[in-house]
Amino acid sequence: MALKGGLPAVRAEWLWEWQEKGRLRTTSLFGTRVLIVDQSVYLGRVCHREKKAEVVKVTPHYWLGKGIFLVPRWDPLEKHRDPLADKGVESLSREELRARGMYRLEDGAIVLLIYQHVEDALHFQRQQHHIRLETYARELQRISVDLESIEAKAVAGGITDELGNLDADQRRRRQEIYRILTQLAARERAAEILLDILRREISLAKRNLCATLSSKPMKDFLAGVPVRRPKTIEGLRAYLVRIYQSLNQIKVRPLVTPLNLTQRRLREALGSLDVGEVVRLCSQLERAIKSLEAAEQVLKPSATT
């Protein structure tokens, strides 16, 4: 999948460079190699492309929005080759290739680690599910059929060198698929856990705001009862600030927009509290609750298609 603007996915070595220089901040998804962007950033990287038999310098730019997912995968180097920067990589040692996010396959071909842009947690979960079921599970089924066929031929006519090599190749590929499926299952499970946490946090914030609206201090404020204890207002303010800050911890797409709106309503509510505009305060808290309800709808579980 291309990044915004149709640009190719980010090469791992570029991403590592941006992280090392502090230009890109990310968080790992529960110990997996999947990354979540912590802060929106616009990044560029000079590289080279072949165009009409010439090598030209280009500077692709990448918009990495807060809360998007960067999912690692291996691609053939030829799909992303820089004719200058990648010149002579075939002669690099295993360690040198690894430092550049590359790996040499048994047939000598080199693959490149890239990070694919995935818009949000829901898309990421569905992506991992479909890859696991539609790609590797099907291939695994085909390999099982092939191995049964090889075994039948071996029983009928004995094991030839060709059959033996084919059997070894298929069994090696099957072990590789088992490893890949384990990684995909771990990613899918991590996405499920993340979505469950997000749903719980949104529900908790909504319950807390509803409790605030129905609390005795709020009822007293609306009834025009004089507030004799300044600590009551201070406590209410501190409580709303804690709710506001808790939302910063769960700004993962697709929640960024509804949570930004919720926090905006809470800032306005805090301003109304400071100047004693009680009716406006209640209205803004109700609007904040509606924004959280919108966030709940975004995260509503749906059947995987």
Secondary structure as GFF3:
##gff-version 3
##sequence-region A 1 305
A	DSSP	beta_strand	10	11	.	.	.	ID=ss1
A	DSSP	alpha_helix	12	20	.	.	.	ID=ss2
A	DSSP	beta_strand	26	28	.	.	.	ID=ss3
A	DSSP	beta_strand	35	37	.	.	.	ID=ss4
A	DSSP	beta_strand	41	44	.	.	.	ID=ss5
A	DSSP	beta_strand	47	51	.	.	.	ID=ss6
A	DSSP	beta_strand	54	58	.	.	.	ID=ss7
A	DSSP	beta_strand	61	64	.	.	.	ID=ss8
A	DSSP	beta_strand	69	76	.	.	.	ID=ss9
A	DSSP	three_ten_helix	77	79	.	.	.	ID=ss10
A	DSSP	three_ten_helix	89	91	.	.	.	ID=ss11
A	DSSP	alpha_helix	94	99	.	.	.	ID=ss12
A	DSSP	beta_strand	102	104	.	.	.	ID=ss13
A	DSSP	beta_strand	110	118	.	.	.	ID=ss14
A	DSSP	alpha_helix	121	130	.	.	.	ID=ss15
A	DSSP	pi_helix	131	136	.	.	.	ID=ss16
A	DSSP	alpha_helix	137	157	.	.	.	ID=ss17
A	DSSP	alpha_helix	161	213	.	.	.	ID=ss18
A	DSSP	alpha_helix	216	223	.	.	.	ID=ss19
A	DSSP	alpha_helix	230	248	.	.	.	ID=ss20
A	DSSP	alpha_helix	256	275	.	.	.	ID=ss21
A	DSSP	alpha_helix	278	298	.	.	.	ID=ss22
###
